[in-house]
Amino acid sequence: MPSFNYTGKAADGNIIRGDIDAFDIQSAAKILSGRSIIPINIEPSDKGGSVAEKPKKEAEVNFFTPKVSLDELVIFARQMYSLTKAGIPIIRAVTGLTTTRSLRLRVALKDIITSLEKGRSFSSALAQHPSIFNQLFVSVVHVGENTGQLDSAFLQLASYLEREQATRKQIKAATRYPMFVLAAIVAALIIMNIMVIPVFADMFSKFGSELPATTRFLLAMSDFFLNQWYVLLAIILVLIVITKQYIDTHQGRIKWDHLKITMPIIGTIVERSLLARFSRSFSMMLKAGVPLTTALSLVADAVNNAFMSEAIINMRKRIEKGDSLTRVANASSLFTPLVLQMISVGEETGRVDELLEEVSDFYEREVDYDLSSLTAKIEPILISIVALMVLVLALGIFTPMWDMMGAVS
């Protein structure tokens, strides 16, 4: 936001000078008038808003500085709820939280305090740090400070973030065992190709006998791995770069995110998790008093899935043209019958936020159950992969050894 230097006359007749952040000169004049200051001169500041703070930020925060974690955001929201509920002034409350261990958050809070001292609202000060406080966070705070219920806004945010935190921990716990097994399989393949198969290759070459197809496959794979590993590495790197570039495109991101919810086994978990997040965040927005179309725009960012985001944005566009929420939700083909029924009943009774909260609770319980049983679903697949490896190794190594032993005898 631009910064302006101003000269004005206070209510007592004294001439005062200072700087103020505003979108333009007219906005700056309105802000000054609201402070009972008659503007005499307003001109753009050479500092360029909060750029004055930039050298300090760059000296403290760099590329290697850890990002603000979800845990730290939960603590911040919970502490702000307690402080605002106790009636502590905003500047004093934020100042008390600058002792956080996160360097990025500490620098951001100091910059927020500076903005508050200049007369900027709390939500607009938070909006200057989108990498820490997303639009959903800022919008809830904005509604809370405009309705005088800032403590309730932070309580809603704390509950929402805590639920998100719990879901992420469950996903990590559920995928820890499969990832460990896959890492062990990769390590076994590398060791087998480097240390095991070459020993048998030398032994087979001395006999000069005809080798079965599985043995020739293993020998060729080991030779390629040892002597042409750079080709394999180049292929992997090229595939990673091409895939990343494609996913970075708009259509690529949509197709990739759509693939996530259609994958076997984990696709239904991802879909239910997204529906739970949609219902929870949409309910929170409506409870906070955010207009319907604005709430849909914010929820589209909150779901963190391009495929679902595009569908939600299309819903918003149709609502702006006069369609009802129930009709556009049905037309989106995005939601399950449960969500559609809850939206329909909620729209008829004026309780969309309450019913969506019940939907989110239902899907979160479903996700919890699916995650708890994910290991049991994936385990047979992992066992099959290991069994196939053992089978190929046994056929490729032991079959020619038996043949040679038979020939010797």
C-alpha positions as CSV (number, residue, x, y, z in Angstrom):
1,M,0.0,0.0,0.0
2,P,1.4,3.5,-0.9
3,S,2.6,5.8,1.8
4,F,2.0,9.6,1.9
5,N,3.6,12.5,3.8
6,Y,1.0,14.9,5.2
7,T,0.8,18.3,6.9
8,G,-2.4,19.0,8.7
9,K,-4.1,21.1,11.4
10,A,-5.3,19.4,14.5
11,A,-8.5,20.2,16.4
12,D,-6.6,22.4,18.8
13,G,-5.1,24.4,15.9
14,N,-1.6,23.0,16.0
15,I,0.2,22.0,12.8
16,I,1.2,18.4,12.7
17,R,3.2,16.4,10.2
18,G,3.6,12.7,9.6
19,D,3.0,9.8,7.2
20,I,0.0,7.7,6.5
21,D,-0.7,4.5,4.5
22,A,-3.6,4.7,2.0
23,F,-4.6,3.6,-1.4
24,D,-4.5,7.2,-2.8
25,I,-4.5,10.8,-1.8
26,Q,-8.3,11.0,-1.4
27,S,-8.3,7.9,0.9
28,A,-5.5,9.5,2.9
29,A,-7.5,12.7,3.3
30,K,-10.6,10.8,4.5
31,I,-8.5,8.9,7.0
32,L,-7.1,12.2,8.3
33,S,-10.5,13.8,8.5
34,G,-11.7,10.8,10.5
35,R,-8.9,11.6,13.0
36,S,-10.1,15.2,13.3
37,I,-7.1,16.5,11.2
38,I,-7.7,19.0,8.5
39,P,-5.2,18.1,5.7
40,I,-3.2,21.0,4.3
41,N,-0.8,19.1,2.1
42,I,-0.5,15.4,1.1
43,E,2.2,14.1,-1.2
44,P,3.5,10.6,-2.0
45,S,6.3,9.4,0.3
46,D,9.7,8.5,-1.2
47,K,9.7,5.6,1.2
48,G,7.0,3.7,-0.7
49,G,4.9,2.5,2.2
50,S,6.4,-0.1,4.3
51,V,9.5,-0.3,2.1
52,A,11.3,1.6,4.9
53,E,11.2,-1.6,6.8
54,K,12.6,-3.6,4.0
55,P,16.3,-3.4,4.7
56,K,15.7,-4.6,8.2
57,K,13.6,-7.5,7.0
58,E,16.1,-8.5,4.4
59,A,18.9,-8.4,7.0
60,E,17.0,-10.7,9.3
61,V,15.0,-13.0,7.1
62,N,16.5,-14.8,4.1
63,F,15.7,-17.8,1.9
64,F,16.9,-20.3,4.5
65,T,14.7,-18.9,7.3
66,P,12.1,-21.5,8.2
67,K,8.6,-20.7,7.2
68,V,5.8,-20.1,9.7
69,S,4.4,-23.5,10.6
70,L,0.8,-24.3,11.1
71,D,1.5,-25.0,14.8
72,E,2.8,-21.5,15.3
73,L,-0.3,-20.0,13.6
74,V,-2.6,-22.1,15.9
75,I,-0.7,-20.7,18.9
76,F,-0.9,-17.2,17.6
77,A,-4.7,-17.4,16.9
78,R,-5.3,-19.0,20.3
79,Q,-3.3,-16.4,22.1
80,M,-5.0,-13.6,20.2
81,Y,-8.3,-15.0,21.2
82,S,-7.4,-15.0,24.9
83,L,-5.9,-11.5,24.8
84,T,-8.7,-9.9,22.9
85,K,-11.3,-11.6,25.0
86,A,-9.6,-10.1,28.1
87,G,-9.9,-6.7,26.6
88,I,-6.2,-6.1,25.9
89,P,-5.7,-3.4,23.2
90,I,-4.6,-4.8,19.8
91,I,-1.2,-3.1,19.7
92,R,-0.4,-4.3,23.2
93,A,-1.6,-7.8,22.5
94,V,0.5,-8.1,19.3
95,T,3.5,-6.6,21.0
96,G,3.3,-9.3,23.7
97,L,3.4,-12.0,21.0
98,T,6.6,-10.8,19.4
99,T,8.5,-13.1,21.7
100,T,7.6,-16.0,19.4
101,R,10.5,-18.3,18.3
102,S,9.6,-18.0,14.6
103,L,11.8,-15.3,13.1
104,R,9.5,-14.8,10.2
105,L,6.5,-14.4,12.4
106,R,8.3,-12.1,14.8
107,V,9.4,-9.8,12.0
108,A,5.9,-9.8,10.5
109,L,4.4,-8.9,13.9
110,K,6.8,-6.0,14.4
111,D,5.8,-4.7,10.9
112,I,2.1,-5.2,11.8
113,I,2.6,-3.1,15.0
114,T,4.2,-0.3,12.9
115,S,1.2,-0.4,10.6
116,L,-1.2,-0.3,13.5
117,E,0.6,2.7,15.0
118,K,0.2,4.5,11.6
119,G,-3.6,4.0,11.8
120,R,-4.0,1.0,9.6
121,S,-6.7,-1.6,10.5
122,F,-5.6,-4.9,11.9
123,S,-6.9,-6.9,9.0
124,S,-5.1,-4.7,6.4
125,A,-1.9,-5.0,8.4
126,L,-2.2,-8.8,8.4
127,A,-2.9,-8.7,4.6
128,Q,0.6,-7.2,4.0
129,H,2.0,-10.7,4.9
130,P,0.1,-13.1,2.6
131,S,2.8,-15.8,2.9
132,I,1.8,-16.1,6.6
133,F,-1.8,-14.9,6.8
134,N,-3.9,-16.1,3.9
135,Q,-7.0,-14.4,2.6
136,L,-9.3,-16.6,4.6
137,F,-7.5,-15.6,7.8
138,V,-7.5,-11.9,6.9
139,S,-11.2,-11.9,6.0
140,V,-12.4,-13.5,9.2
141,V,-10.3,-11.0,11.2
142,H,-11.7,-8.2,9.0
143,V,-15.3,-9.2,9.8
144,G,-14.5,-9.7,13.4
145,E,-13.0,-6.2,13.9
146,N,-15.9,-4.6,12.0
147,T,-18.5,-6.3,14.1
148,G,-16.7,-5.9,17.4
149,Q,-16.3,-9.7,17.8
150,L,-12.6,-10.0,17.2
151,D,-12.2,-12.6,20.0
152,S,-14.9,-14.8,18.4
153,A,-13.1,-14.5,15.0
154,F,-9.8,-15.7,16.5
155,L,-11.6,-18.5,18.3
156,Q,-13.1,-19.6,14.9
157,L,-9.7,-19.4,13.3
158,A,-8.0,-21.3,16.1
159,S,-10.6,-24.1,15.9
160,Y,-10.2,-24.3,12.1
161,L,-6.4,-24.3,12.2
162,E,-6.4,-26.9,15.0
163,R,-8.6,-29.2,12.9
164,E,-6.3,-28.7,9.9
165,Q,-3.3,-29.4,12.1
166,A,-4.8,-32.7,13.4
167,T,-5.7,-33.8,9.9
168,R,-2.1,-33.3,8.6
169,K,-0.7,-35.2,11.6
170,Q,-3.0,-38.1,10.8
171,I,-1.9,-38.1,7.2
172,K,1.7,-38.2,8.2
173,A,1.1,-41.0,10.6
174,A,-0.8,-43.0,8.1
175,T,1.8,-42.6,5.3
176,R,4.8,-43.2,7.5
177,Y,4.8,-47.0,7.3
178,P,4.2,-47.2,3.5
179,M,6.9,-44.6,2.8
180,F,9.3,-46.6,5.0
181,V,8.6,-49.8,3.1
182,L,9.0,-48.1,-0.3
183,A,12.3,-46.6,0.8
184,A,13.5,-50.1,1.9
185,I,12.5,-51.5,-1.4
186,V,14.4,-48.9,-3.3
187,A,17.4,-49.4,-1.1
188,A,17.2,-53.2,-1.7
189,L,17.1,-52.7,-5.4
190,I,20.2,-50.5,-5.4
191,I,22.2,-52.9,-3.2
192,M,21.0,-55.9,-5.3
193,N,22.1,-54.3,-8.6
194,I,25.5,-53.0,-7.2
195,M,26.6,-55.8,-5.0
196,V,24.6,-59.1,-5.5
197,I,23.9,-59.5,-9.2
198,P,27.4,-58.7,-10.4
199,V,28.8,-61.5,-8.3
200,F,26.5,-64.0,-9.9
201,A,27.1,-62.5,-13.4
202,D,30.8,-63.3,-13.1
203,M,30.0,-66.9,-12.0
204,F,27.5,-67.5,-14.8
205,S,30.0,-66.1,-17.4
206,K,32.6,-68.7,-16.5
207,F,30.2,-71.6,-17.3
208,G,29.0,-70.1,-20.6
209,S,25.7,-71.9,-20.4
210,E,22.4,-70.7,-21.8
211,L,20.7,-68.4,-19.3
212,P,16.9,-68.1,-18.8
213,A,15.1,-64.9,-19.7
214,T,14.7,-63.7,-16.1
215,T,18.5,-64.1,-15.5
216,R,19.3,-62.2,-18.7
217,F,16.9,-59.4,-17.5
218,L,18.5,-59.2,-14.1
219,L,22.0,-59.1,-15.6
220,A,21.0,-56.4,-18.2
221,M,19.4,-54.3,-15.5
222,S,22.5,-54.5,-13.2
223,D,24.8,-53.7,-16.1
224,F,22.6,-50.7,-17.1
225,F,22.5,-49.6,-13.5
226,L,26.3,-49.8,-13.0
227,N,27.6,-48.6,-16.4
228,Q,24.9,-46.3,-17.6
229,W,23.5,-44.8,-14.3
230,Y,23.9,-41.3,-15.7
231,V,21.3,-42.1,-18.4
232,L,18.9,-43.3,-15.8
233,L,19.6,-40.2,-13.7
234,A,19.1,-37.9,-16.8
235,I,15.8,-39.6,-17.6
236,I,14.5,-39.1,-14.1
237,L,15.6,-35.5,-14.0
238,V,14.0,-34.7,-17.4
239,L,10.7,-36.4,-16.3
240,I,10.7,-34.4,-13.0
241,V,11.3,-31.1,-14.9
242,I,8.7,-31.7,-17.5
243,T,6.2,-32.9,-15.0
244,K,6.8,-29.8,-12.8
245,Q,6.6,-27.4,-15.7
246,Y,3.3,-29.0,-16.8
247,I,1.8,-28.9,-13.3
248,D,2.8,-25.2,-13.0
249,T,0.5,-24.4,-15.9
250,H,-3.2,-23.7,-15.2
251,Q,-4.6,-26.7,-17.0
252,G,-1.8,-29.0,-15.7
253,R,-2.6,-28.0,-12.1
254,I,-6.3,-28.7,-12.7
255,K,-5.6,-32.1,-14.2
256,W,-3.1,-33.0,-11.5
257,D,-5.5,-32.1,-8.7
258,H,-8.3,-33.9,-10.4
259,L,-6.1,-37.0,-10.6
260,K,-5.6,-36.8,-6.8
261,I,-9.2,-37.3,-6.1
262,T,-9.6,-40.1,-8.7
263,M,-6.6,-42.3,-7.7
264,P,-7.4,-45.7,-6.3
265,I,-7.4,-46.2,-2.5
266,I,-6.3,-42.6,-1.5
267,G,-8.5,-40.7,-4.0
268,T,-11.6,-41.1,-1.8
269,I,-9.7,-40.0,1.2
270,V,-8.5,-36.8,-0.6
271,E,-12.0,-36.1,-1.9
272,R,-13.6,-36.4,1.6
273,S,-10.8,-34.3,3.1
274,L,-11.4,-31.6,0.5
275,L,-15.2,-31.7,1.1
276,A,-14.6,-31.5,4.8
277,R,-12.3,-28.5,4.3
278,F,-14.8,-26.8,2.0
279,S,-17.7,-27.3,4.4
280,R,-15.7,-26.2,7.4
281,S,-14.3,-23.0,5.8
282,F,-17.5,-22.1,4.1
283,S,-19.4,-22.5,7.3
284,M,-16.9,-20.4,9.1
285,M,-17.1,-17.7,6.5
286,L,-20.9,-17.5,6.6
287,K,-20.9,-17.5,10.5
288,A,-18.5,-14.6,10.4
289,G,-20.9,-12.6,8.2
290,V,-18.9,-12.7,5.0
291,P,-21.1,-12.2,1.9
292,L,-21.9,-15.4,0.0
293,T,-20.0,-14.6,-3.2
294,T,-17.0,-13.4,-1.2
295,A,-17.1,-16.5,0.9
296,L,-17.0,-18.7,-2.1
297,S,-14.0,-16.9,-3.5
298,L,-12.1,-17.3,-0.2
299,V,-13.2,-21.0,0.1
300,A,-11.9,-21.6,-3.4
301,D,-8.4,-20.7,-2.2
302,A,-8.8,-22.5,1.1
303,V,-9.5,-25.9,-0.4
304,N,-6.0,-25.9,-2.0
305,N,-7.1,-27.9,-5.0
306,A,-7.2,-26.3,-8.5
307,F,-9.9,-28.6,-9.8
308,M,-12.3,-27.9,-6.9
309,S,-11.3,-24.2,-6.9
310,E,-12.3,-23.8,-10.5
311,A,-15.7,-25.5,-9.8
312,I,-16.3,-23.2,-6.8
313,I,-15.4,-20.1,-8.8
314,N,-17.9,-21.1,-11.5
315,M,-20.5,-21.5,-8.7
316,R,-19.8,-18.0,-7.6
317,K,-20.2,-16.6,-11.1
318,R,-23.6,-18.3,-11.5
319,I,-24.8,-17.0,-8.1
320,E,-23.8,-13.5,-9.2
321,K,-26.1,-14.0,-12.2
322,G,-29.0,-14.9,-9.9
323,D,-28.9,-18.7,-9.5
324,S,-29.5,-20.2,-6.0
325,L,-26.7,-21.9,-4.1
326,T,-28.5,-25.3,-4.2
327,R,-28.9,-25.1,-8.0
328,V,-25.3,-24.2,-8.7
329,A,-24.0,-26.8,-6.3
330,N,-26.1,-29.5,-8.1
331,A,-24.8,-28.3,-11.5
332,S,-21.2,-28.4,-10.3
333,S,-21.1,-32.2,-10.0
334,L,-18.6,-31.7,-7.3
335,F,-20.5,-32.6,-4.2
336,T,-21.9,-35.8,-2.8
337,P,-25.7,-36.2,-2.2
338,L,-25.1,-35.6,1.5
339,V,-23.6,-32.1,0.9
340,L,-26.2,-31.2,-1.6
341,Q,-29.0,-32.2,0.7
342,M,-27.5,-30.2,3.6
343,I,-27.1,-27.1,1.3
344,S,-30.7,-27.4,0.1
345,V,-32.1,-27.8,3.6
346,G,-29.9,-25.1,4.9
347,E,-30.9,-22.6,2.2
348,E,-34.5,-23.3,2.9
349,T,-34.2,-22.8,6.6
350,G,-31.5,-20.1,6.6
351,R,-29.1,-22.4,8.5
352,V,-26.5,-23.2,5.8
353,D,-23.6,-22.5,8.1
354,E,-24.9,-24.8,10.8
355,L,-25.6,-27.7,8.5
356,L,-22.3,-27.3,6.6
357,E,-20.6,-27.6,10.0
358,E,-22.3,-30.9,10.6
359,V,-21.3,-32.0,7.1
360,S,-17.7,-31.1,7.9
361,D,-17.8,-33.1,11.2
362,F,-19.2,-36.1,9.3
363,Y,-16.5,-36.1,6.6
364,E,-13.8,-35.5,9.1
365,R,-14.9,-38.6,11.0
366,E,-14.9,-40.5,7.7
367,V,-11.4,-39.2,6.9
368,D,-10.2,-40.2,10.4
369,Y,-11.5,-43.8,9.9
370,D,-10.1,-44.0,6.3
371,L,-6.7,-42.8,7.5
372,S,-6.6,-45.3,10.4
373,S,-7.3,-48.2,8.0
374,L,-5.1,-46.8,5.2
375,T,-2.1,-49.0,6.2
376,A,-4.3,-52.1,6.1
377,K,-5.3,-51.3,2.6
378,I,-1.8,-50.5,1.3
379,E,-0.1,-53.4,3.1
380,P,-1.2,-56.1,0.6
381,I,0.1,-54.0,-2.3
382,L,3.5,-53.6,-0.6
383,I,3.7,-57.3,0.2
384,S,2.9,-58.1,-3.4
385,I,5.7,-55.8,-4.6
386,V,8.2,-57.5,-2.3
387,A,7.0,-60.9,-3.2
388,L,7.4,-60.1,-6.9
389,M,10.9,-58.9,-6.3
390,V,11.8,-62.1,-4.4
391,L,10.2,-64.2,-7.2
392,V,12.2,-62.5,-10.0
393,L,15.4,-62.7,-8.0
394,A,14.8,-66.4,-7.2
395,L,14.0,-67.3,-10.8
396,G,16.8,-65.3,-12.2
397,I,19.5,-66.5,-9.8
398,F,18.6,-69.9,-8.5
399,T,17.2,-71.4,-11.8
400,P,20.6,-71.2,-13.7
401,M,22.4,-72.4,-10.6
402,W,20.2,-75.5,-10.5
403,D,20.8,-76.1,-14.2
404,M,24.5,-75.9,-13.7
405,M,24.5,-78.2,-10.7
406,G,22.5,-80.7,-12.8
407,A,25.0,-80.4,-15.6
408,V,28.0,-81.0,-13.2
409,S,26.3,-84.0,-11.6
